[in-house]
Amino acid sequence: MILKIFQDDAPVLHKKSEPIKEITSEIIELAENMKATMYAAPGVGLAAPQVGKN
């Protein structure tokens, strides 16, 4: 699934991210969705806060 990419004025980009404590099925799904999003959008990389996940 292609995720929405937030721009630099989005509040989610200014929040401190929490460390991942356990690799769950939700984390794996997020990583797969981020990969699909990264390849579908212009650019070379993608961070979780850019798709609204901290």
PyMOL Python script that loads the backbone (N, CA, C, O; Angstrom):
from pymol import cmd

cmd.read_pdbstr("""\
ATOM      1  N   MET A   1       0.848  -1.180   0.000  1.00  0.00           N
ATOM      2  CA  MET A   1       0.000   0.000   0.000  1.00  0.00           C
ATOM      3  C   MET A   1       0.894   1.245   0.000  1.00  0.00           C
ATOM      4  O   MET A   1       1.875   1.320   0.740  1.00  0.00           O
ATOM      5  N   ILE A   2       0.547   2.193  -0.822  1.00  0.00           N
ATOM      6  CA  ILE A   2       1.272   3.458  -0.872  1.00  0.00           C
ATOM      7  C   ILE A   2       0.752   4.351   0.254  1.00  0.00           C
ATOM      8  O   ILE A   2      -0.454   4.565   0.379  1.00  0.00           O
ATOM      9  N   LEU A   3       1.665   4.865   1.066  1.00  0.00           N
ATOM     10  CA  LEU A   3       1.318   5.699   2.213  1.00  0.00           C
ATOM     11  C   LEU A   3       1.413   7.178   1.856  1.00  0.00           C
ATOM     12  O   LEU A   3       2.142   7.555   0.938  1.00  0.00           O
ATOM     13  N   LYS A   4       0.684   8.006   2.576  1.00  0.00           N
ATOM     14  CA  LYS A   4       0.778   9.460   2.413  1.00  0.00           C
ATOM     15  C   LYS A   4       2.115   9.923   2.989  1.00  0.00           C
ATOM     16  O   LYS A   4       2.499   9.520   4.087  1.00  0.00           O
ATOM     17  N   ILE A   5       2.816  10.766   2.244  1.00  0.00           N
ATOM     18  CA  ILE A   5       4.076  11.342   2.722  1.00  0.00           C
ATOM     19  C   ILE A   5       3.788  12.754   3.213  1.00  0.00           C
ATOM     20  O   ILE A   5       3.277  13.589   2.467  1.00  0.00           O
ATOM     21  N   PHE A   6       4.118  13.013   4.471  1.00  0.00           N
ATOM     22  CA  PHE A   6       3.889  14.321   5.072  1.00  0.00           C
ATOM     23  C   PHE A   6       5.015  15.286   4.699  1.00  0.00           C
ATOM     24  O   PHE A   6       6.173  14.887   4.571  1.00  0.00           O
ATOM     25  N   GLN A   7       4.662  16.550   4.527  1.00  0.00           N
ATOM     26  CA  GLN A   7       5.628  17.592   4.193  1.00  0.00           C
ATOM     27  C   GLN A   7       6.173  18.229   5.462  1.00  0.00           C
ATOM     28  O   GLN A   7       5.676  17.963   6.557  1.00  0.00           O
ATOM     29  N   ASP A   8       7.197  19.074   5.319  1.00  0.00           N
ATOM     30  CA  ASP A   8       7.905  19.605   6.488  1.00  0.00           C
ATOM     31  C   ASP A   8       7.088  20.465   7.437  1.00  0.00           C
ATOM     32  O   ASP A   8       7.556  20.741   8.541  1.00  0.00           O
ATOM     33  N   ASP A   9       5.907  20.897   7.068  1.00  0.00           N
ATOM     34  CA  ASP A   9       5.103  21.681   8.008  1.00  0.00           C
ATOM     35  C   ASP A   9       4.184  20.799   8.866  1.00  0.00           C
ATOM     36  O   ASP A   9       3.441  21.321   9.697  1.00  0.00           O
ATOM     37  N   ALA A  10       4.221  19.494   8.682  1.00  0.00           N
ATOM     38  CA  ALA A  10       3.355  18.573   9.438  1.00  0.00           C
ATOM     39  C   ALA A  10       3.880  18.379  10.861  1.00  0.00           C
ATOM     40  O   ALA A  10       5.067  18.109  11.044  1.00  0.00           O
ATOM     41  N   PRO A  11       3.024  18.511  11.860  1.00  0.00           N
ATOM     42  CA  PRO A  11       3.448  18.348  13.258  1.00  0.00           C
ATOM     43  C   PRO A  11       4.083  16.990  13.553  1.00  0.00           C
ATOM     44  O   PRO A  11       4.963  16.894  14.409  1.00  0.00           O
ATOM     45  N   VAL A  12       3.648  15.943  12.854  1.00  0.00           N
ATOM     46  CA  VAL A  12       4.199  14.606  13.117  1.00  0.00           C
ATOM     47  C   VAL A  12       5.707  14.555  12.855  1.00  0.00           C
ATOM     48  O   VAL A  12       6.405  13.727  13.440  1.00  0.00           O
ATOM     49  N   LEU A  13       6.206  15.415  11.997  1.00  0.00           N
ATOM     50  CA  LEU A  13       7.636  15.422  11.685  1.00  0.00           C
ATOM     51  C   LEU A  13       8.470  16.068  12.782  1.00  0.00           C
ATOM     52  O   LEU A  13       9.697  15.970  12.769  1.00  0.00           O
ATOM     53  N   HIS A  14       7.817  16.721  13.721  1.00  0.00           N
ATOM     54  CA  HIS A  14       8.538  17.412  14.792  1.00  0.00           C
ATOM     55  C   HIS A  14       8.433  16.691  16.125  1.00  0.00           C
ATOM     56  O   HIS A  14       8.876  17.211  17.149  1.00  0.00           O
ATOM     57  N   LYS A  15       7.850  15.495  16.122  1.00  0.00           N
ATOM     58  CA  LYS A  15       7.722  14.698  17.343  1.00  0.00           C
ATOM     59  C   LYS A  15       8.896  13.735  17.466  1.00  0.00           C
ATOM     60  O   LYS A  15       9.443  13.273  16.464  1.00  0.00           O
ATOM     61  N   LYS A  16       9.276  13.438  18.701  1.00  0.00           N
ATOM     62  CA  LYS A  16      10.341  12.473  18.950  1.00  0.00           C
ATOM     63  C   LYS A  16       9.804  11.068  18.676  1.00  0.00           C
ATOM     64  O   LYS A  16       8.711  10.717  19.121  1.00  0.00           O
ATOM     65  N   SER A  17      10.569  10.279  17.951  1.00  0.00           N
ATOM     66  CA  SER A  17      10.158   8.911  17.645  1.00  0.00           C
ATOM     67  C   SER A  17      10.489   7.975  18.797  1.00  0.00           C
ATOM     68  O   SER A  17      11.451   8.188  19.534  1.00  0.00           O
ATOM     69  N   GLU A  18       9.680   6.940  18.937  1.00  0.00           N
ATOM     70  CA  GLU A  18       9.904   5.910  19.950  1.00  0.00           C
ATOM     71  C   GLU A  18      10.714   4.768  19.326  1.00  0.00           C
ATOM     72  O   GLU A  18      10.514   4.434  18.158  1.00  0.00           O
ATOM     73  N   PRO A  19      11.621   4.174  20.096  1.00  0.00           N
ATOM     74  CA  PRO A  19      12.375   3.030  19.551  1.00  0.00           C
ATOM     75  C   PRO A  19      11.462   1.813  19.367  1.00  0.00           C
ATOM     76  O   PRO A  19      10.482   1.640  20.091  1.00  0.00           O
ATOM     77  N   ILE A  20      11.799   0.991  18.400  1.00  0.00           N
ATOM     78  CA  ILE A  20      11.072  -0.262  18.194  1.00  0.00           C
ATOM     79  C   ILE A  20      11.603  -1.259  19.213  1.00  0.00           C
ATOM     80  O   ILE A  20      12.806  -1.514  19.273  1.00  0.00           O
ATOM     81  N   LYS A  21      10.704  -1.821  20.010  1.00  0.00           N
ATOM     82  CA  LYS A  21      11.108  -2.768  21.053  1.00  0.00           C
ATOM     83  C   LYS A  21      10.987  -4.210  20.592  1.00  0.00           C
ATOM     84  O   LYS A  21      11.690  -5.087  21.096  1.00  0.00           O
ATOM     85  N   GLU A  22      10.103  -4.459  19.641  1.00  0.00           N
ATOM     86  CA  GLU A  22       9.874  -5.816  19.155  1.00  0.00           C
ATOM     87  C   GLU A  22       9.426  -5.744  17.701  1.00  0.00           C
ATOM     88  O   GLU A  22       8.616  -4.893  17.334  1.00  0.00           O
ATOM     89  N   ILE A  23       9.954  -6.637  16.880  1.00  0.00           N
ATOM     90  CA  ILE A  23       9.537  -6.702  15.483  1.00  0.00           C
ATOM     91  C   ILE A  23       8.237  -7.506  15.420  1.00  0.00           C
ATOM     92  O   ILE A  23       8.235  -8.728  15.564  1.00  0.00           O
ATOM     93  N   THR A  24       7.150  -6.800  15.204  1.00  0.00           N
ATOM     94  CA  THR A  24       5.825  -7.425  15.134  1.00  0.00           C
ATOM     95  C   THR A  24       5.365  -7.491  13.680  1.00  0.00           C
ATOM     96  O   THR A  24       6.015  -6.947  12.788  1.00  0.00           O
ATOM     97  N   SER A  25       4.257  -8.151  13.457  1.00  0.00           N
ATOM     98  CA  SER A  25       3.704  -8.206  12.099  1.00  0.00           C
ATOM     99  C   SER A  25       3.320  -6.808  11.609  1.00  0.00           C
ATOM    100  O   SER A  25       3.391  -6.525  10.413  1.00  0.00           O
ATOM    101  N   GLU A  26       2.910  -5.929  12.543  1.00  0.00           N
ATOM    102  CA  GLU A  26       2.573  -4.551  12.157  1.00  0.00           C
ATOM    103  C   GLU A  26       3.816  -3.786  11.699  1.00  0.00           C
ATOM    104  O   GLU A  26       3.749  -3.007  10.748  1.00  0.00           O
ATOM    105  N   ILE A  27       4.938  -4.003  12.367  1.00  0.00           N
ATOM    106  CA  ILE A  27       6.196  -3.342  11.981  1.00  0.00           C
ATOM    107  C   ILE A  27       6.648  -3.846  10.614  1.00  0.00           C
ATOM    108  O   ILE A  27       7.085  -3.059   9.774  1.00  0.00           O
ATOM    109  N   ILE A  28       6.545  -5.141  10.391  1.00  0.00           N
ATOM    110  CA  ILE A  28       6.925  -5.713   9.094  1.00  0.00           C
ATOM    111  C   ILE A  28       6.037  -5.153   7.988  1.00  0.00           C
ATOM    112  O   ILE A  28       6.530  -4.806   6.914  1.00  0.00           O
ATOM    113  N   GLU A  29       4.739  -5.064   8.239  1.00  0.00           N
ATOM    114  CA  GLU A  29       3.815  -4.493   7.249  1.00  0.00           C
ATOM    115  C   GLU A  29       4.141  -3.024   6.981  1.00  0.00           C
ATOM    116  O   GLU A  29       4.114  -2.582   5.833  1.00  0.00           O
ATOM    117  N   LEU A  30       4.449  -2.269   8.033  1.00  0.00           N
ATOM    118  CA  LEU A  30       4.828  -0.866   7.854  1.00  0.00           C
ATOM    119  C   LEU A  30       6.074  -0.760   6.979  1.00  0.00           C
ATOM    120  O   LEU A  30       6.126   0.070   6.071  1.00  0.00           O
ATOM    121  N   ALA A  31       7.074  -1.594   7.247  1.00  0.00           N
ATOM    122  CA  ALA A  31       8.309  -1.566   6.453  1.00  0.00           C
ATOM    123  C   ALA A  31       8.027  -1.885   4.987  1.00  0.00           C
ATOM    124  O   ALA A  31       8.573  -1.236   4.095  1.00  0.00           O
ATOM    125  N   GLU A  32       7.185  -2.872   4.739  1.00  0.00           N
ATOM    126  CA  GLU A  32       6.827  -3.215   3.354  1.00  0.00           C
ATOM    127  C   GLU A  32       6.085  -2.067   2.675  1.00  0.00           C
ATOM    128  O   GLU A  32       6.343  -1.760   1.511  1.00  0.00           O
ATOM    129  N   ASN A  33       5.167  -1.435   3.399  1.00  0.00           N
ATOM    130  CA  ASN A  33       4.429  -0.299   2.838  1.00  0.00           C
ATOM    131  C   ASN A  33       5.349   0.895   2.600  1.00  0.00           C
ATOM    132  O   ASN A  33       5.202   1.605   1.605  1.00  0.00           O
ATOM    133  N   MET A  34       6.298   1.115   3.511  1.00  0.00           N
ATOM    134  CA  MET A  34       7.253   2.215   3.325  1.00  0.00           C
ATOM    135  C   MET A  34       8.127   1.967   2.102  1.00  0.00           C
ATOM    136  O   MET A  34       8.430   2.898   1.356  1.00  0.00           O
ATOM    137  N   LYS A  35       8.532   0.725   1.895  1.00  0.00           N
ATOM    138  CA  LYS A  35       9.343   0.385   0.719  1.00  0.00           C
ATOM    139  C   LYS A  35       8.558   0.670  -0.564  1.00  0.00           C
ATOM    140  O   LYS A  35       9.091   1.268  -1.498  1.00  0.00           O
ATOM    141  N   ALA A  36       7.296   0.243  -0.607  1.00  0.00           N
ATOM    142  CA  ALA A  36       6.456   0.500  -1.782  1.00  0.00           C
ATOM    143  C   ALA A  36       6.279   1.997  -2.001  1.00  0.00           C
ATOM    144  O   ALA A  36       6.317   2.471  -3.136  1.00  0.00           O
ATOM    145  N   THR A  37       6.085   2.737  -0.920  1.00  0.00           N
ATOM    146  CA  THR A  37       5.916   4.191  -0.999  1.00  0.00           C
ATOM    147  C   THR A  37       7.177   4.855  -1.515  1.00  0.00           C
ATOM    148  O   THR A  37       7.114   5.748  -2.359  1.00  0.00           O
ATOM    149  N   MET A  38       8.332   4.417  -1.005  1.00  0.00           N
ATOM    150  CA  MET A  38       9.608   4.998  -1.413  1.00  0.00           C
ATOM    151  C   MET A  38       9.838   4.810  -2.915  1.00  0.00           C
ATOM    152  O   MET A  38      10.277   5.736  -3.598  1.00  0.00           O
ATOM    153  N   TYR A  39       9.543   3.617  -3.425  1.00  0.00           N
ATOM    154  CA  TYR A  39       9.756   3.363  -4.849  1.00  0.00           C
ATOM    155  C   TYR A  39       8.737   4.089  -5.727  1.00  0.00           C
ATOM    156  O   TYR A  39       9.023   4.370  -6.891  1.00  0.00           O
ATOM    157  N   ALA A  40       7.561   4.396  -5.192  1.00  0.00           N
ATOM    158  CA  ALA A  40       6.522   5.077  -5.968  1.00  0.00           C
ATOM    159  C   ALA A  40       6.701   6.594  -5.993  1.00  0.00           C
ATOM    160  O   ALA A  40       6.147   7.271  -6.859  1.00  0.00           O
ATOM    161  N   ALA A  41       7.474   7.128  -5.043  1.00  0.00           N
ATOM    162  CA  ALA A  41       7.639   8.582  -4.918  1.00  0.00           C
ATOM    163  C   ALA A  41       9.029   8.995  -5.392  1.00  0.00           C
ATOM    164  O   ALA A  41       9.955   8.184  -5.389  1.00  0.00           O
ATOM    165  N   PRO A  42       9.175  10.255  -5.797  1.00  0.00           N
ATOM    166  CA  PRO A  42      10.510  10.731  -6.134  1.00  0.00           C
ATOM    167  C   PRO A  42      11.340  10.856  -4.856  1.00  0.00           C
ATOM    168  O   PRO A  42      10.816  11.228  -3.807  1.00  0.00           O
ATOM    169  N   GLY A  43      12.598  10.553  -4.944  1.00  0.00           N
ATOM    170  CA  GLY A  43      13.470  10.630  -3.775  1.00  0.00           C
ATOM    171  C   GLY A  43      14.286   9.359  -3.648  1.00  0.00           C
ATOM    172  O   GLY A  43      14.162   8.444  -4.462  1.00  0.00           O
ATOM    173  N   VAL A  44      15.121   9.307  -2.625  1.00  0.00           N
ATOM    174  CA  VAL A  44      16.009   8.158  -2.463  1.00  0.00           C
ATOM    175  C   VAL A  44      15.845   7.434  -1.138  1.00  0.00           C
ATOM    176  O   VAL A  44      16.448   6.379  -0.940  1.00  0.00           O
ATOM    177  N   GLY A  45      15.054   7.966  -0.235  1.00  0.00           N
ATOM    178  CA  GLY A  45      14.870   7.331   1.064  1.00  0.00           C
ATOM    179  C   GLY A  45      13.597   7.816   1.721  1.00  0.00           C
ATOM    180  O   GLY A  45      12.935   8.733   1.235  1.00  0.00           O
ATOM    181  N   LEU A  46      13.263   7.181   2.841  1.00  0.00           N
ATOM    182  CA  LEU A  46      12.028   7.517   3.532  1.00  0.00           C
ATOM    183  C   LEU A  46      12.168   7.135   4.998  1.00  0.00           C
ATOM    184  O   LEU A  46      12.655   6.049   5.315  1.00  0.00           O
ATOM    185  N   ALA A  47      11.746   8.018   5.890  1.00  0.00           N
ATOM    186  CA  ALA A  47      11.770   7.754   7.329  1.00  0.00           C
ATOM    187  C   ALA A  47      10.340   7.600   7.834  1.00  0.00           C
ATOM    188  O   ALA A  47       9.411   8.189   7.281  1.00  0.00           O
ATOM    189  N   ALA A  48      10.173   6.813   8.877  1.00  0.00           N
ATOM    190  CA  ALA A  48       8.836   6.546   9.419  1.00  0.00           C
ATOM    191  C   ALA A  48       8.036   7.819   9.722  1.00  0.00           C
ATOM    192  O   ALA A  48       6.848   7.861   9.399  1.00  0.00           O
ATOM    193  N   PRO A  49       8.629   8.862  10.329  1.00  0.00           N
ATOM    194  CA  PRO A  49       7.834  10.070  10.582  1.00  0.00           C
ATOM    195  C   PRO A  49       7.254  10.699   9.308  1.00  0.00           C
ATOM    196  O   PRO A  49       6.222  11.367   9.360  1.00  0.00           O
ATOM    197  N   GLN A  50       7.914  10.488   8.176  1.00  0.00           N
ATOM    198  CA  GLN A  50       7.407  11.059   6.929  1.00  0.00           C
ATOM    199  C   GLN A  50       6.086  10.430   6.493  1.00  0.00           C
ATOM    200  O   GLN A  50       5.357  11.005   5.685  1.00  0.00           O
ATOM    201  N   VAL A  51       5.780   9.250   7.027  1.00  0.00           N
ATOM    202  CA  VAL A  51       4.500   8.610   6.718  1.00  0.00           C
ATOM    203  C   VAL A  51       3.604   8.566   7.958  1.00  0.00           C
ATOM    204  O   VAL A  51       2.653   7.788   8.023  1.00  0.00           O
ATOM    205  N   GLY A  52       3.924   9.415   8.938  1.00  0.00           N
ATOM    206  CA  GLY A  52       3.064   9.582  10.100  1.00  0.00           C
ATOM    207  C   GLY A  52       3.274   8.593  11.223  1.00  0.00           C
ATOM    208  O   GLY A  52       2.418   8.470  12.099  1.00  0.00           O
ATOM    209  N   LYS A  53       4.402   7.878  11.223  1.00  0.00           N
ATOM    210  CA  LYS A  53       4.679   6.897  12.276  1.00  0.00           C
ATOM    211  C   LYS A  53       5.891   7.335  13.081  1.00  0.00           C
ATOM    212  O   LYS A  53       6.956   7.604  12.525  1.00  0.00           O
ATOM    213  N   ASN A  54       5.722   7.403  14.377  1.00  0.00           N
ATOM    214  CA  ASN A  54       6.822   7.769  15.257  1.00  0.00           C
ATOM    215  C   ASN A  54       7.127   6.618  16.183  1.00  0.00           C
ATOM    216  O   ASN A  54       8.030   6.718  17.015  1.00  0.00           O
TER     217      ASN A  54
END
""", "prot")
cmd.dss("prot")
cmd.show_as("cartoon", "prot")
cmd.util.cbc("prot")
cmd.orient("prot")
